[in-house]
Amino acid sequence: MPNFQKMYFIAAGAIADALDEMDKLNVGTAKERLREALYHAEEVYISQGEDGPDDSPESLEK
């Protein structure tokens, strides 16, 4: 099962960092922080998400 808590902390930290950068008018840096967090959270999901039976296409059809 994916570690949603870890993905949440990755996203929340990046959002906080991006908001700080936006306050400084560093929009490019803010965007990069969000992109990196998205990539990292997706990696967590992909690496841990394949083990659970609820992720199978068959279970989604029910």
PDB file of N, CA, C and O in Angstrom:
ATOM      1  N   MET A   1       0.842  -1.173   0.000  1.00  0.00           N
ATOM      2  CA  MET A   1       0.000   0.000   0.000  1.00  0.00           C
ATOM      3  C   MET A   1       0.892   1.244   0.000  1.00  0.00           C
ATOM      4  O   MET A   1       1.888   1.291   0.723  1.00  0.00           O
ATOM      5  N   PRO A   2       0.543   2.246  -0.803  1.00  0.00           N
ATOM      6  CA  PRO A   2       1.347   3.462  -0.865  1.00  0.00           C
ATOM      7  C   PRO A   2       1.370   4.186   0.475  1.00  0.00           C
ATOM      8  O   PRO A   2       0.396   4.152   1.226  1.00  0.00           O
ATOM      9  N   ASN A   3       2.463   4.824   0.759  1.00  0.00           N
ATOM     10  CA  ASN A   3       2.628   5.570   1.996  1.00  0.00           C
ATOM     11  C   ASN A   3       2.116   6.999   1.770  1.00  0.00           C
ATOM     12  O   ASN A   3       2.882   7.905   1.439  1.00  0.00           O
ATOM     13  N   PHE A   4       0.809   7.175   1.957  1.00  0.00           N
ATOM     14  CA  PHE A   4       0.196   8.465   1.689  1.00  0.00           C
ATOM     15  C   PHE A   4       0.676   9.537   2.665  1.00  0.00           C
ATOM     16  O   PHE A   4       0.735  10.715   2.311  1.00  0.00           O
ATOM     17  N   GLN A   5       1.016   9.141   3.884  1.00  0.00           N
ATOM     18  CA  GLN A   5       1.525  10.113   4.847  1.00  0.00           C
ATOM     19  C   GLN A   5       2.844  10.710   4.350  1.00  0.00           C
ATOM     20  O   GLN A   5       3.055  11.920   4.437  1.00  0.00           O
ATOM     21  N   LYS A   6       3.719   9.867   3.835  1.00  0.00           N
ATOM     22  CA  LYS A   6       4.999  10.351   3.313  1.00  0.00           C
ATOM     23  C   LYS A   6       4.772  11.279   2.115  1.00  0.00           C
ATOM     24  O   LYS A   6       5.413  12.323   2.001  1.00  0.00           O
ATOM     25  N   MET A   7       3.854  10.887   1.226  1.00  0.00           N
ATOM     26  CA  MET A   7       3.568  11.721   0.060  1.00  0.00           C
ATOM     27  C   MET A   7       2.975  13.063   0.489  1.00  0.00           C
ATOM     28  O   MET A   7       3.279  14.095  -0.108  1.00  0.00           O
ATOM     29  N   TYR A   8       2.128  13.051   1.523  1.00  0.00           N
ATOM     30  CA  TYR A   8       1.553  14.295   2.037  1.00  0.00           C
ATOM     31  C   TYR A   8       2.648  15.216   2.560  1.00  0.00           C
ATOM     32  O   TYR A   8       2.660  16.406   2.246  1.00  0.00           O
ATOM     33  N   PHE A   9       3.565  14.674   3.355  1.00  0.00           N
ATOM     34  CA  PHE A   9       4.633  15.506   3.909  1.00  0.00           C
ATOM     35  C   PHE A   9       5.530  16.077   2.812  1.00  0.00           C
ATOM     36  O   PHE A   9       5.990  17.214   2.915  1.00  0.00           O
ATOM     37  N   ILE A  10       5.776  15.301   1.772  1.00  0.00           N
ATOM     38  CA  ILE A  10       6.554  15.800   0.636  1.00  0.00           C
ATOM     39  C   ILE A  10       5.831  16.988   0.006  1.00  0.00           C
ATOM     40  O   ILE A  10       6.430  18.035  -0.238  1.00  0.00           O
ATOM     41  N   ALA A  11       4.541  16.812  -0.252  1.00  0.00           N
ATOM     42  CA  ALA A  11       3.757  17.869  -0.903  1.00  0.00           C
ATOM     43  C   ALA A  11       3.618  19.090  -0.004  1.00  0.00           C
ATOM     44  O   ALA A  11       3.807  20.216  -0.463  1.00  0.00           O
ATOM     45  N   ALA A  12       3.294  18.888   1.262  1.00  0.00           N
ATOM     46  CA  ALA A  12       3.092  20.013   2.174  1.00  0.00           C
ATOM     47  C   ALA A  12       4.379  20.820   2.344  1.00  0.00           C
ATOM     48  O   ALA A  12       4.343  22.050   2.363  1.00  0.00           O
ATOM     49  N   GLY A  13       5.503  20.136   2.466  1.00  0.00           N
ATOM     50  CA  GLY A  13       6.779  20.838   2.590  1.00  0.00           C
ATOM     51  C   GLY A  13       7.094  21.664   1.355  1.00  0.00           C
ATOM     52  O   GLY A  13       7.562  22.799   1.453  1.00  0.00           O
ATOM     53  N   ALA A  14       6.833  21.086   0.195  1.00  0.00           N
ATOM     54  CA  ALA A  14       7.103  21.801  -1.055  1.00  0.00           C
ATOM     55  C   ALA A  14       6.178  22.997  -1.219  1.00  0.00           C
ATOM     56  O   ALA A  14       6.597  24.047  -1.706  1.00  0.00           O
ATOM     57  N   ILE A  15       4.939  22.846  -0.820  1.00  0.00           N
ATOM     58  CA  ILE A  15       4.000  23.969  -0.913  1.00  0.00           C
ATOM     59  C   ILE A  15       4.458  25.108  -0.009  1.00  0.00           C
ATOM     60  O   ILE A  15       4.443  26.270  -0.414  1.00  0.00           O
ATOM     61  N   ALA A  16       4.864  24.777   1.210  1.00  0.00           N
ATOM     62  CA  ALA A  16       5.354  25.809   2.134  1.00  0.00           C
ATOM     63  C   ALA A  16       6.592  26.506   1.568  1.00  0.00           C
ATOM     64  O   ALA A  16       6.697  27.731   1.614  1.00  0.00           O
ATOM     65  N   ASP A  17       7.517  25.723   1.041  1.00  0.00           N
ATOM     66  CA  ASP A  17       8.727  26.302   0.440  1.00  0.00           C
ATOM     67  C   ASP A  17       8.381  27.174  -0.765  1.00  0.00           C
ATOM     68  O   ASP A  17       8.938  28.259  -0.933  1.00  0.00           O
ATOM     69  N   ALA A  18       7.467  26.699  -1.594  1.00  0.00           N
ATOM     70  CA  ALA A  18       7.077  27.452  -2.791  1.00  0.00           C
ATOM     71  C   ALA A  18       6.400  28.762  -2.409  1.00  0.00           C
ATOM     72  O   ALA A  18       6.646  29.788  -3.043  1.00  0.00           O
ATOM     73  N   LEU A  19       5.552  28.745  -1.388  1.00  0.00           N
ATOM     74  CA  LEU A  19       4.909  29.980  -0.952  1.00  0.00           C
ATOM     75  C   LEU A  19       5.935  30.985  -0.438  1.00  0.00           C
ATOM     76  O   LEU A  19       5.822  32.185  -0.689  1.00  0.00           O
ATOM     77  N   ASP A  20       6.936  30.483   0.285  1.00  0.00           N
ATOM     78  CA  ASP A  20       8.009  31.372   0.754  1.00  0.00           C
ATOM     79  C   ASP A  20       8.748  31.995  -0.428  1.00  0.00           C
ATOM     80  O   ASP A  20       9.056  33.186  -0.422  1.00  0.00           O
ATOM     81  N   GLU A  21       9.026  31.175  -1.438  1.00  0.00           N
ATOM     82  CA  GLU A  21       9.719  31.690  -2.621  1.00  0.00           C
ATOM     83  C   GLU A  21       8.851  32.693  -3.382  1.00  0.00           C
ATOM     84  O   GLU A  21       9.359  33.685  -3.905  1.00  0.00           O
ATOM     85  N   MET A  22       7.561  32.437  -3.441  1.00  0.00           N
ATOM     86  CA  MET A  22       6.662  33.362  -4.127  1.00  0.00           C
ATOM     87  C   MET A  22       6.578  34.692  -3.388  1.00  0.00           C
ATOM     88  O   MET A  22       6.457  35.740  -4.022  1.00  0.00           O
ATOM     89  N   ASP A  23       6.640  34.668  -2.055  1.00  0.00           N
ATOM     90  CA  ASP A  23       6.673  35.917  -1.293  1.00  0.00           C
ATOM     91  C   ASP A  23       7.892  36.750  -1.654  1.00  0.00           C
ATOM     92  O   ASP A  23       7.855  37.979  -1.585  1.00  0.00           O
ATOM     93  N   LYS A  24       8.971  36.080  -2.039  1.00  0.00           N
ATOM     94  CA  LYS A  24      10.201  36.770  -2.443  1.00  0.00           C
ATOM     95  C   LYS A  24      10.215  37.064  -3.949  1.00  0.00           C
ATOM     96  O   LYS A  24      11.202  37.565  -4.487  1.00  0.00           O
ATOM     97  N   LEU A  25       9.100  36.742  -4.618  1.00  0.00           N
ATOM     98  CA  LEU A  25       8.946  36.917  -6.066  1.00  0.00           C
ATOM     99  C   LEU A  25       9.881  36.019  -6.867  1.00  0.00           C
ATOM    100  O   LEU A  25      10.258  36.354  -7.990  1.00  0.00           O
ATOM    101  N   ASN A  26      10.253  34.886  -6.294  1.00  0.00           N
ATOM    102  CA  ASN A  26      11.073  33.888  -6.988  1.00  0.00           C
ATOM    103  C   ASN A  26      10.150  32.805  -7.558  1.00  0.00           C
ATOM    104  O   ASN A  26      10.136  31.670  -7.081  1.00  0.00           O
ATOM    105  N   VAL A  27       9.398  33.166  -8.562  1.00  0.00           N
ATOM    106  CA  VAL A  27       8.402  32.254  -9.125  1.00  0.00           C
ATOM    107  C   VAL A  27       9.047  31.023  -9.751  1.00  0.00           C
ATOM    108  O   VAL A  27       8.528  29.915  -9.615  1.00  0.00           O
ATOM    109  N   GLY A  28      10.160  31.206 -10.426  1.00  0.00           N
ATOM    110  CA  GLY A  28      10.837  30.070 -11.051  1.00  0.00           C
ATOM    111  C   GLY A  28      11.297  29.051 -10.025  1.00  0.00           C
ATOM    112  O   GLY A  28      11.153  27.847 -10.233  1.00  0.00           O
ATOM    113  N   THR A  29      11.848  29.525  -8.923  1.00  0.00           N
ATOM    114  CA  THR A  29      12.284  28.625  -7.862  1.00  0.00           C
ATOM    115  C   THR A  29      11.087  27.923  -7.235  1.00  0.00           C
ATOM    116  O   THR A  29      11.156  26.733  -6.926  1.00  0.00           O
ATOM    117  N   ALA A  30       9.998  28.648  -7.047  1.00  0.00           N
ATOM    118  CA  ALA A  30       8.786  28.054  -6.481  1.00  0.00           C
ATOM    119  C   ALA A  30       8.270  26.935  -7.379  1.00  0.00           C
ATOM    120  O   ALA A  30       7.921  25.858  -6.897  1.00  0.00           O
ATOM    121  N   LYS A  31       8.224  27.190  -8.681  1.00  0.00           N
ATOM    122  CA  LYS A  31       7.763  26.165  -9.619  1.00  0.00           C
ATOM    123  C   LYS A  31       8.669  24.939  -9.583  1.00  0.00           C
ATOM    124  O   LYS A  31       8.189  23.806  -9.630  1.00  0.00           O
ATOM    125  N   GLU A  32       9.957  25.162  -9.500  1.00  0.00           N
ATOM    126  CA  GLU A  32      10.900  24.039  -9.476  1.00  0.00           C
ATOM    127  C   GLU A  32      10.727  23.205  -8.215  1.00  0.00           C
ATOM    128  O   GLU A  32      10.795  21.977  -8.275  1.00  0.00           O
ATOM    129  N   ARG A  33      10.504  23.848  -7.079  1.00  0.00           N
ATOM    130  CA  ARG A  33      10.278  23.098  -5.831  1.00  0.00           C
ATOM    131  C   ARG A  33       9.035  22.217  -5.946  1.00  0.00           C
ATOM    132  O   ARG A  33       9.037  21.068  -5.505  1.00  0.00           O
ATOM    133  N   LEU A  34       7.981  22.761  -6.540  1.00  0.00           N
ATOM    134  CA  LEU A  34       6.745  21.987  -6.708  1.00  0.00           C
ATOM    135  C   LEU A  34       6.944  20.838  -7.684  1.00  0.00           C
ATOM    136  O   LEU A  34       6.444  19.737  -7.453  1.00  0.00           O
ATOM    137  N   ARG A  35       7.669  21.080  -8.771  1.00  0.00           N
ATOM    138  CA  ARG A  35       7.938  20.003  -9.739  1.00  0.00           C
ATOM    139  C   ARG A  35       8.737  18.873  -9.087  1.00  0.00           C
ATOM    140  O   ARG A  35       8.428  17.697  -9.282  1.00  0.00           O
ATOM    141  N   GLU A  36       9.760  19.231  -8.315  1.00  0.00           N
ATOM    142  CA  GLU A  36      10.579  18.225  -7.638  1.00  0.00           C
ATOM    143  C   GLU A  36       9.749  17.420  -6.651  1.00  0.00           C
ATOM    144  O   GLU A  36       9.907  16.203  -6.556  1.00  0.00           O
ATOM    145  N   ALA A  37       8.866  18.089  -5.916  1.00  0.00           N
ATOM    146  CA  ALA A  37       8.022  17.384  -4.945  1.00  0.00           C
ATOM    147  C   ALA A  37       7.048  16.445  -5.652  1.00  0.00           C
ATOM    148  O   ALA A  37       6.818  15.324  -5.198  1.00  0.00           O
ATOM    149  N   LEU A  38       6.483  16.902  -6.754  1.00  0.00           N
ATOM    150  CA  LEU A  38       5.574  16.056  -7.512  1.00  0.00           C
ATOM    151  C   LEU A  38       6.290  14.802  -7.993  1.00  0.00           C
ATOM    152  O   LEU A  38       5.769  13.693  -7.870  1.00  0.00           O
ATOM    153  N   TYR A  39       7.478  14.981  -8.535  1.00  0.00           N
ATOM    154  CA  TYR A  39       8.264  13.845  -9.007  1.00  0.00           C
ATOM    155  C   TYR A  39       8.576  12.895  -7.849  1.00  0.00           C
ATOM    156  O   TYR A  39       8.426  11.681  -7.980  1.00  0.00           O
ATOM    157  N   HIS A  40       9.005  13.447  -6.726  1.00  0.00           N
ATOM    158  CA  HIS A  40       9.374  12.618  -5.572  1.00  0.00           C
ATOM    159  C   HIS A  40       8.158  11.865  -5.033  1.00  0.00           C
ATOM    160  O   HIS A  40       8.255  10.678  -4.720  1.00  0.00           O
ATOM    161  N   ALA A  41       7.023  12.541  -4.923  1.00  0.00           N
ATOM    162  CA  ALA A  41       5.808  11.879  -4.437  1.00  0.00           C
ATOM    163  C   ALA A  41       5.350  10.781  -5.401  1.00  0.00           C
ATOM    164  O   ALA A  41       4.900   9.720  -4.969  1.00  0.00           O
ATOM    165  N   GLU A  42       5.467  11.038  -6.692  1.00  0.00           N
ATOM    166  CA  GLU A  42       5.115  10.010  -7.679  1.00  0.00           C
ATOM    167  C   GLU A  42       6.038   8.806  -7.561  1.00  0.00           C
ATOM    168  O   GLU A  42       5.590   7.667  -7.695  1.00  0.00           O
ATOM    169  N   GLU A  43       7.314   9.044  -7.315  1.00  0.00           N
ATOM    170  CA  GLU A  43       8.254   7.937  -7.131  1.00  0.00           C
ATOM    171  C   GLU A  43       7.888   7.105  -5.913  1.00  0.00           C
ATOM    172  O   GLU A  43       7.971   5.877  -5.957  1.00  0.00           O
ATOM    173  N   VAL A  44       7.485   7.754  -4.826  1.00  0.00           N
ATOM    174  CA  VAL A  44       7.045   7.029  -3.629  1.00  0.00           C
ATOM    175  C   VAL A  44       5.831   6.181  -3.967  1.00  0.00           C
ATOM    176  O   VAL A  44       5.772   5.006  -3.604  1.00  0.00           O
ATOM    177  N   TYR A  45       4.867   6.765  -4.657  1.00  0.00           N
ATOM    178  CA  TYR A  45       3.650   6.040  -5.015  1.00  0.00           C
ATOM    179  C   TYR A  45       3.955   4.842  -5.914  1.00  0.00           C
ATOM    180  O   TYR A  45       3.472   3.737  -5.670  1.00  0.00           O
ATOM    181  N   ILE A  46       4.751   5.067  -6.945  1.00  0.00           N
ATOM    182  CA  ILE A  46       5.067   4.004  -7.894  1.00  0.00           C
ATOM    183  C   ILE A  46       5.846   2.884  -7.219  1.00  0.00           C
ATOM    184  O   ILE A  46       5.574   1.707  -7.460  1.00  0.00           O
ATOM    185  N   SER A  47       6.802   3.235  -6.385  1.00  0.00           N
ATOM    186  CA  SER A  47       7.641   2.210  -5.759  1.00  0.00           C
ATOM    187  C   SER A  47       6.886   1.395  -4.721  1.00  0.00           C
ATOM    188  O   SER A  47       7.242   0.244  -4.465  1.00  0.00           O
ATOM    189  N   GLN A  48       5.861   1.963  -4.122  1.00  0.00           N
ATOM    190  CA  GLN A  48       5.128   1.261  -3.071  1.00  0.00           C
ATOM    191  C   GLN A  48       3.725   0.864  -3.489  1.00  0.00           C
ATOM    192  O   GLN A  48       3.089   0.060  -2.808  1.00  0.00           O
ATOM    193  N   GLY A  49       3.230   1.401  -4.579  1.00  0.00           N
ATOM    194  CA  GLY A  49       1.837   1.208  -4.953  1.00  0.00           C
ATOM    195  C   GLY A  49       1.536  -0.087  -5.666  1.00  0.00           C
ATOM    196  O   GLY A  49       0.364  -0.418  -5.846  1.00  0.00           O
ATOM    197  N   GLU A  50       2.535  -0.831  -6.078  1.00  0.00           N
ATOM    198  CA  GLU A  50       2.274  -2.033  -6.858  1.00  0.00           C
ATOM    199  C   GLU A  50       2.004  -3.262  -6.001  1.00  0.00           C
ATOM    200  O   GLU A  50       1.617  -4.304  -6.530  1.00  0.00           O
ATOM    201  N   ASP A  51       2.201  -3.164  -4.689  1.00  0.00           N
ATOM    202  CA  ASP A  51       2.058  -4.332  -3.826  1.00  0.00           C
ATOM    203  C   ASP A  51       0.630  -4.599  -3.390  1.00  0.00           C
ATOM    204  O   ASP A  51       0.290  -5.740  -3.074  1.00  0.00           O
ATOM    205  N   GLY A  52      -0.211  -3.583  -3.364  1.00  0.00           N
ATOM    206  CA  GLY A  52      -1.550  -3.744  -2.814  1.00  0.00           C
ATOM    207  C   GLY A  52      -2.530  -4.332  -3.808  1.00  0.00           C
ATOM    208  O   GLY A  52      -2.517  -3.956  -4.981  1.00  0.00           O
ATOM    209  N   PRO A  53      -3.395  -5.261  -3.358  1.00  0.00           N
ATOM    210  CA  PRO A  53      -4.389  -5.849  -4.257  1.00  0.00           C
ATOM    211  C   PRO A  53      -5.429  -4.834  -4.703  1.00  0.00           C
ATOM    212  O   PRO A  53      -6.045  -5.026  -5.752  1.00  0.00           O
ATOM    213  N   ASP A  54      -5.650  -3.757  -3.946  1.00  0.00           N
ATOM    214  CA  ASP A  54      -6.646  -2.761  -4.310  1.00  0.00           C
ATOM    215  C   ASP A  54      -6.220  -1.913  -5.506  1.00  0.00           C
ATOM    216  O   ASP A  54      -7.037  -1.181  -6.065  1.00  0.00           O
ATOM    217  N   ASP A  55      -4.960  -2.004  -5.902  1.00  0.00           N
ATOM    218  CA  ASP A  55      -4.475  -1.235  -7.031  1.00  0.00           C
ATOM    219  C   ASP A  55      -4.646  -1.959  -8.353  1.00  0.00           C
ATOM    220  O   ASP A  55      -4.350  -1.394  -9.405  1.00  0.00           O
ATOM    221  N   SER A  56      -5.113  -3.188  -8.323  1.00  0.00           N
ATOM    222  CA  SER A  56      -5.219  -3.955  -9.562  1.00  0.00           C
ATOM    223  C   SER A  56      -6.414  -3.477 -10.377  1.00  0.00           C
ATOM    224  O   SER A  56      -7.409  -3.024  -9.811  1.00  0.00           O
ATOM    225  N   PRO A  57      -6.325  -3.575 -11.700  1.00  0.00           N
ATOM    226  CA  PRO A  57      -7.450  -3.161 -12.544  1.00  0.00           C
ATOM    227  C   PRO A  57      -8.730  -3.927 -12.243  1.00  0.00           C
ATOM    228  O   PRO A  57      -9.825  -3.379 -12.376  1.00  0.00           O
ATOM    229  N   GLU A  58      -8.604  -5.195 -11.838  1.00  0.00           N
ATOM    230  CA  GLU A  58      -9.768  -6.005 -11.534  1.00  0.00           C
ATOM    231  C   GLU A  58     -10.546  -5.438 -10.346  1.00  0.00           C
ATOM    232  O   GLU A  58     -11.777  -5.427 -10.359  1.00  0.00           O
ATOM    233  N   SER A  59      -9.832  -4.966  -9.319  1.00  0.00           N
ATOM    234  CA  SER A  59     -10.512  -4.439  -8.134  1.00  0.00           C
ATOM    235  C   SER A  59     -11.162  -3.092  -8.427  1.00  0.00           C
ATOM    236  O   SER A  59     -12.137  -2.729  -7.769  1.00  0.00           O
ATOM    237  N   LEU A  60     -10.654  -2.353  -9.384  1.00  0.00           N
ATOM    238  CA  LEU A  60     -11.242  -1.070  -9.733  1.00  0.00           C
ATOM    239  C   LEU A  60     -12.550  -1.234 -10.483  1.00  0.00           C
ATOM    240  O   LEU A  60     -13.390  -0.334 -10.453  1.00  0.00           O
ATOM    241  N   GLU A  61     -12.745  -2.360 -11.156  1.00  0.00           N
ATOM    242  CA  GLU A  61     -13.972  -2.594 -11.923  1.00  0.00           C
ATOM    243  C   GLU A  61     -15.145  -2.947 -11.037  1.00  0.00           C
ATOM    244  O   GLU A  61     -16.292  -2.811 -11.462  1.00  0.00           O
ATOM    245  N   LYS A  62     -14.900  -3.392  -9.830  1.00  0.00           N
ATOM    246  CA  LYS A  62     -15.983  -3.837  -8.936  1.00  0.00           C
ATOM    247  C   LYS A  62     -16.677  -2.695  -8.283  1.00  0.00           C
ATOM    248  O   LYS A  62     -17.608  -2.902  -7.505  1.00  0.00           O
TER     249      LYS A  62
END
